[in-house]
Amino acid sequence: MRTFLFSRLCGFVGLAGLVGFIIGSSGCASSAVPYAELYGLVAKAALPPNDDALPAQLNPQLRYLRVDVPGRPPALLVLGYLDPHPEGEVEVWYSSQGEVLKTRRGRIIGTAGLELDWRRVATIPPAPRWQEVTAAGHRYRRLRDEMPGYRQSIASDMVVIPWTGLPNTALAASLPPERARRYQWFREEEANSSLGNPLPAAWYAWGRYNGQAAVVFSQQCLSVTFCLSLQPWPPQDNPA
């Protein structure tokens, strides 16, 4: 089964012309994982949007990322590899459908195989570490390339601030309010965008996972109408 997933994922990337996106500096072969462990954003479309779409037991040797899109069954992606980068390690996640998410410190910095993809994200200066964000907020510029249509260097002036209390947005059902209150939240939004209409604000929950300080939940939008919630899975009993 490992060989099947490897050939399927690399074949998808080749067809899409994104070999460099997936392989990076680590190589595709290093990221093969058991096919049965993966569930895609478009998999099991006939199921209602609840946890019945996810496996009851997970492989403890793998790292998982739950992805929720409103109105769809939840997806479960597996960490393929970690890609070193001067601005912070990049986590490369993928699903059984060949979909790929790249994240750095919880922020989405690249996707492939979705209905709308961010092919490349650059930040000037580098996006702040969460520990660096003060009450005064932090500003930086984000540049991204989008597909389909291949719109290059879409520029947004970003502002990130700490947030007291719960976010003023609807959170995924996988994060109940009693757990959400125990995290430090950050709101990140576009002060302006070269597209005109800014994207909905992104929300990040900062806590601990596997004993390490990390983003333990986020809600990010790739377009005005396409938003994703990301959550390391399974959740841990003590997020503090």
C-alpha positions in Angstrom: 0.0 0.0 0.0 2.9 2.4 0.6 4.1 2.0 -3.0 0.5 2.7 -4.3 0.3 6.0 -2.4 3.7 7.1 -3.5 3.0 6.4 -7.1 -0.4 8.1 -6.9 0.8 11.2 -5.2 3.8 11.7 -7.4 1.7 11.0 -10.5 -0.8 13.6 -9.4 2.0 16.1 -8.9 3.5 15.4 -12.3 0.2 15.8 -14.1 -0.4 19.1 -12.4 3.1 20.3 -13.2 4.0 20.7 -9.5 6.9 18.3 -9.0 9.0 21.0 -7.4 6.2 22.0 -5.1 5.9 18.6 -3.5 9.5 17.3 -3.7 11.2 20.5 -2.4 14.5 19.5 -1.0 13.4 16.3 0.7 12.3 14.0 -2.2 8.9 12.5 -2.8 9.9 8.9 -1.8 10.5 10.0 1.8 6.8 11.0 2.2 5.0 7.7 1.5 2.6 6.7 4.2 -0.1 4.0 4.4 -2.9 4.8 2.0 -5.6 3.7 4.5 -4.5 6.4 7.0 -5.5 9.2 4.7 -8.8 11.0 4.0 -9.1 13.8 1.5 -11.0 17.0 1.3 -13.0 15.6 -1.6 -13.2 12.0 -0.3 -16.5 10.5 1.0 -18.5 13.4 -0.4 -21.8 11.5 0.2 -21.2 11.4 4.0 -22.7 14.1 6.3 -20.1 16.6 7.7 -19.3 14.8 10.9 -16.6 12.7 12.4 -18.0 9.5 10.8 -15.8 10.4 7.9 -12.7 9.8 10.0 -11.1 6.5 11.1 -11.7 5.4 14.7 -8.1 4.5 15.3 -5.0 6.2 14.2 -1.4 5.1 13.8 0.5 6.6 16.8 3.7 6.7 14.7 2.2 9.3 12.3 1.2 12.9 12.7 -2.2 14.0 11.5 -3.9 17.3 10.6 -7.6 17.5 10.6 -9.0 19.9 8.0 -12.6 21.1 8.2 -14.4 23.0 5.4 -18.0 24.1 6.2 -20.6 21.8 4.7 -18.1 19.0 3.9 -16.9 15.9 5.7 -13.7 16.5 7.7 -10.5 15.5 6.0 -7.5 13.9 7.7 -4.0 14.6 6.3 -0.8 13.0 7.3 2.6 14.7 7.7 4.8 13.6 4.8 8.0 15.4 5.8 9.5 18.5 7.4 11.3 20.9 5.1 14.0 23.1 6.7 13.8 26.8 6.0 15.5 29.9 7.4 12.1 31.4 8.4 11.0 28.2 10.2 10.4 24.5 9.4 7.8 23.8 6.8 5.3 21.0 7.4 4.2 19.2 4.3 0.8 17.4 4.7 -1.1 15.4 2.1 -4.2 13.3 1.7 -5.3 10.2 -0.2 -6.6 12.4 -3.0 -3.2 14.0 -3.7 -4.1 17.2 -2.0 -1.2 19.0 -0.3 -1.0 21.6 2.4 2.3 23.3 3.4 2.3 25.1 6.7 4.9 27.1 8.7 4.1 27.9 12.3 0.5 27.1 11.6 0.1 29.5 8.6 -0.8 28.0 5.2 2.1 28.9 2.8 1.2 26.6 -0.1 -1.4 24.2 -1.4 -2.0 21.8 -4.3 -5.0 19.9 -5.5 -7.7 22.2 -3.9 -10.4 24.1 -5.8 -8.3 27.2 -5.2 -4.6 26.9 -4.6 -2.0 29.2 -3.1 1.0 28.0 -5.0 3.6 30.3 -3.4 3.5 32.5 -0.3 6.3 34.9 0.6 6.3 37.4 3.5 8.3 40.7 3.8 9.7 40.9 6.4 9.2 37.3 7.6 5.9 36.7 9.4 6.4 37.1 13.1 6.8 34.2 15.5 3.7 34.0 17.7 5.8 34.7 20.8 7.0 38.0 19.2 3.5 39.5 18.7 2.8 42.2 21.3 -0.3 44.0 22.2 0.6 46.8 19.7 0.4 44.2 16.9 2.7 43.3 14.2 2.7 44.2 10.5 4.2 42.5 7.4 3.5 42.2 3.7 2.4 38.9 2.2 2.7 38.0 -1.5 1.0 35.0 -2.9 0.4 33.3 -6.3 -3.0 31.7 -7.0 -4.4 29.0 -9.2 -6.5 28.6 -11.3 -5.9 31.7 -13.4 -2.3 32.0 -12.2 -2.5 35.3 -10.5 1.0 36.3 -9.4 2.3 38.3 -6.5 -1.1 39.2 -5.0 0.0 41.7 -2.3 -1.6 42.1 1.1 -0.5 44.2 4.1 -1.1 42.0 7.1 -1.8 42.9 10.7 -1.6 40.3 13.5 -2.7 41.1 17.1 -3.3 39.1 20.3 -7.0 38.5 21.0 -8.5 38.3 24.5 -11.3 35.7 24.9 -12.9 33.7 22.2 -12.7 34.7 18.5 -15.8 36.5 17.2 -16.3 33.9 14.5 -17.9 30.4 14.4 -15.4 27.8 15.2 -15.4 24.2 14.0 -17.3 21.7 16.1 -14.1 19.9 16.8 -13.0 22.7 19.1 -15.6 23.1 21.8 -15.8 26.5 23.6 -14.6 25.1 26.9 -11.3 24.0 25.2 -11.0 27.1 23.0 -11.0 29.4 26.1 -7.8 27.8 27.4 -5.8 29.0 24.4 -4.1 32.3 23.6 -5.7 33.6 20.4 -4.4 35.7 17.6 -6.3 37.5 14.8 -4.6 38.1 11.5 -6.1 40.2 8.8 -5.4 42.0 5.5 -5.3 45.8 6.1 -5.4 46.1 2.4 -5.1 43.9 -0.7 -4.2 44.4 -4.3 -7.3 42.5 -5.1 -9.5 45.1 -3.4 -11.7 43.0 -1.2 -9.8 41.6 1.8 -10.1 38.0 2.9 -11.9 37.2 6.1 -9.7 37.4 9.1 -7.6 34.4 10.1 -7.6 33.0 13.7 -4.9 31.1 15.4 -4.9 29.4 18.8 -1.6 29.1 20.5 -1.2 26.3 23.1 0.8 23.1 23.6 0.8 19.9 21.6 3.0 16.9 22.3 4.7 19.0 25.0 5.7 21.8 22.6 4.3 25.3 22.1 2.4 25.3 18.8 -0.6 26.5 16.9 -3.3 24.0 18.0 -6.1 25.3 15.9 -6.5 27.8 13.1 -9.1 29.1 10.7 -7.8 30.5 7.4 -9.4 31.5 4.2 -7.8 31.1 0.7 -10.6 33.1 -0.8 -13.7 35.1 0.4 -15.8 31.9 0.1 -13.2 29.1 0.8 -12.1 28.8 4.4 -10.4 25.9 6.2 -10.0 25.0 9.8 -6.8 23.2 10.7 -6.2 21.2 13.9 -3.5 18.7 14.9 -5.4 15.5 15.5 -6.4 13.9 17.8 -6.8 16.8 20.2 -5.1 16.5 23.5 -6.9 16.5 26.9 -4.8 19.2 28.4 -4.1 22.1 26.0 -2.6 24.4 28.7 
